[in-house]
Amino acid sequence: MNSFLNLIEGLSPEDIGILFDAGNEEQVIAGKLILEEGHQADSLFVVLQGLLGIRSSALPGSAVATV
């Protein structure tokens, strides 16, 4: 959560309110694909709790990073 707070610390309270009003909270089950390599992202993902694994087709079967 601290990384997210660092990300938004330069925003005004109004801007932060807009982000939270425009967003939605979603629980994601382990293993669910939320963004596919090579496709353009149309969303901003903020992990509030848990871990997010990042994988690459260049390294099949292994995580490049976990955040």
C-alpha positions in Angstrom: 0.0 0.0 0.0 2.9 2.4 0.7 4.0 2.2 -3.0 0.5 3.3 -4.0 0.6 6.1 -1.6 3.9 7.3 -3.0 2.4 7.2 -6.5 -0.5 9.4 -5.6 1.2 11.8 -3.1 1.6 14.5 -5.8 -2.1 14.5 -6.7 -4.6 17.0 -5.3 -7.4 15.6 -3.0 -9.8 16.3 -5.9 -7.7 14.2 -8.3 -7.5 11.4 -5.8 -11.2 11.5 -5.4 -11.7 11.2 -9.1 -9.4 8.1 -9.2 -11.3 6.4 -6.4 -14.7 7.3 -7.8 -13.8 6.1 -11.3 -12.3 2.8 -10.0 -13.8 -0.4 -8.7 -12.6 -3.1 -6.4 -12.3 -6.6 -7.8 -11.3 -9.8 -6.1 -9.2 -11.9 -8.4 -8.6 -15.6 -7.9 -5.1 -17.0 -8.1 -4.0 -17.7 -11.7 -6.4 -15.4 -13.4 -5.0 -13.5 -16.4 -5.7 -9.8 -16.0 -3.4 -8.4 -18.7 -1.9 -10.3 -21.7 1.6 -9.6 -22.9 1.7 -7.6 -26.1 -1.8 -6.1 -25.6 -2.4 -2.5 -24.8 -3.6 -1.9 -21.2 -6.8 0.1 -20.8 -6.8 0.0 -17.0 -4.7 0.9 -14.1 -4.4 -2.0 -11.5 -3.7 -1.3 -7.9 -3.0 -4.3 -5.7 -4.5 -3.6 -2.3 -3.8 -7.0 -0.8 -2.0 -10.1 -1.9 0.6 -10.6 -4.6 0.6 -10.2 -8.4 2.8 -12.4 -10.5 4.3 -11.2 -13.7 5.2 -13.7 -16.4 6.8 -13.5 -19.9 6.4 -15.7 -22.9 10.2 -15.6 -23.2 10.4 -17.5 -19.9 7.5 -19.9 -19.9 6.5 -21.4 -16.6 8.4 -19.0 -14.4 7.6 -15.7 -12.8 9.6 -12.7 -13.9 8.6 -10.8 -10.8 6.1 -10.9 -8.0 4.8 -7.6 -6.6 
